[in-house]
Each structure stands twice: as structure tokens, then as C-alpha cells.
Amino acid sequence: MNNLKFEVLLDDFFSAFNTNKDLSPTSNKKVLSLINDFEDGKWRYTKFQSFIWDNIIETALSKREREKLVNQDHSRLIAAAKNLRLTDKENDIGKGSELAEIVLYGIMKHHYKALATVPKIFYKQNVQDNAKGVDSVHIVLDNNNDFSVWFGEAKFYDSIENTRLDSIIDSVGKSIQTEKLKKENSIITNISDIDYVIDNEELRTKIKLLLSGDTSIDDLKPKLHIPILLLHECSKTKDATKLTNNYKNDIIAYHKDRAQSYFSKQISKIGELHKYSDITFHLILFPVPDKKEIVDKFVSNVEHYKNQ
């Protein structure tokens, strides 16, 4: 089993199964579908929670903080918990947003092999600043001494039917406005983490130049990727007791349908953005049986560490 821990059901370009041939552009869109498995006839909540806590330290602590507490795993968990805003306690719509950010971080690290250049939870500690900025910032290096920049959105919904898709599309649309992108670029270039995680000085200089305020956002867009995680409650997953082919096929069909609706709406709402077709969008779908149970357990664990 790889470090992602979860099975990949679908990892393909949206154009491979798009049913509306008049929809354009589609070549800049991909879909990733993930599932957890079952044990003793039940969805593996413990495995899912372990994935969260395995990845919480790197997204809630800066590189310098992590190094100060090297080989002190318990102390690092306490420090990470203290940096969590626990917006998950606030309202039904916002519940789970911080948890989803951590899950997206883990997916970015283990599936897309991304470097975490900005631990976003660490830089979003002010509870009045929760809605500002994207939920994750990563850089992915390739084998040709080149790179891409990933600005992610993460949501935890009790439903991903059509009426719930508009809010995430609005959020994505705002995140790729020029001023928003410039703000995120300035955060990356003004913190020291990028110097720690990228050893190649020539490549590091190249990245900083692209993200510089003097460089046009138009130059960034061909290297810009937007991963959009929709962690969502799912009746099919709630009713399942084991990982059967029928269950897998049902989830694949459902996720393809949701991707069709999502990207149709996204193109309609923000497709006119300048150089929209140069940006690569990744819709990431992950079903769970019960949002409330997962969020409540997460909040309980965080409060346990905060009180130590």
C-alpha cells in the first residue's frame, strides 16, 4: 500500500468521459476519485483519522517549528493542534473545512508528490482571516528541472448535489483573480520555507522570479494547477459493508456524473476568465459515510491535544 493509503478509483482527464461534446475547454481538467476501505463490515474511520494526524504536523507548523521539535512527535502534535483554528466547531456549512485542508495536504504530498512551500494552517491562525486565501499552496517538481504551482481549495460537504456546487465554484473563481494570485505569490516569496524545501538554487530562483510581483500573472497561468477537494457524505458509502466491485463501480459512475455537473457549471461561471484554458483544474472526490461523526471525532482529538 502506498503512503496515500486510499484506493484510486479514477485518475483521468475529464475529456475521457465528458458527455457534452460542445463543452469547452475540457483538456485542462482532470478527475481523481479516492475511497477508503472497510473492516468488520464498517468503513474504516480509524484509518481515515490516522491519515489526518499523519499529515497534520506539516500543514500546521512551519519548517522551522518542525525542526525545533525534531524527534519529539508528541510535542509536535500538541504544537500543531494549538495552531488549528477549529473552525470545525462553528457552523454547519463551515464544519470540516480545516479537516479537509489537512486531507488535501496529504493527497498533494502522497499522490501528486508535492512540496509544501506554505503550511497554510500555520499562516491562517487568525480566526478573523479564515475565508481569505486558498486552502493549500504547493510546488510540484518534475524530472525536467521544471515545476508547477498548485493553489488548492478544500471543502467538506454533506452533499455534492448541484445546489452545493455553486459555492465551491465561486470560491475557485475568486482564488484565481489576478489580485488574489498576486497575494498568494507574495506570501510564498516572503517566507523562508521555500528556501528549505527546494535545494536547487537555480530552480528556486526561477520559481521566485515567476512568483515575483514584477512578473505578469499571465506568465504564471500555464504553470498553475487548482486542486479542488470535495470530501463528501455519501449514502452509497454509508450503506456499504465491504469493498465490492459493485460499490466501486457505483462510486465511479457517481463521481463521473458529479464531475460532469461541476465542470459544466465552472465553465459557465468562470470560463471567460483571461487565459482560463491555460490553468489546469483537478477535481478530487472522496466519499465518507457520515460527516458529523468524522468532524466530531476530529474536534475531540484536537481539543485533547490542545489541553495538554
ABEGO torsion letter per residue (X at the ends): XBAAGBBBABBBBAAAABABAABOBAAABBBBBBBBBBBGGBBBAAAAAAAAAAAAAAAABBAAAAAAABGBAAAAAAAAAAABAGAAAABAAABGAAAAAAAAAAAAAAAAGBBBABBAAAAAABAAAAABEBABBBBBBBAAGBBBBBBBBBBBBABABAAAAAAAAAAAAAAABAAAAAAAAAAAAABAAAAAABABAAAAAAAAAAABAABBAAAAAAABBBBBBBBBBBAAAAABABBBAAAAAAAAAAAAAAAAAAAAAAAAAAAABBGAAABBBBBBBBBBABAAAAAAAAAAAAAAAAAX
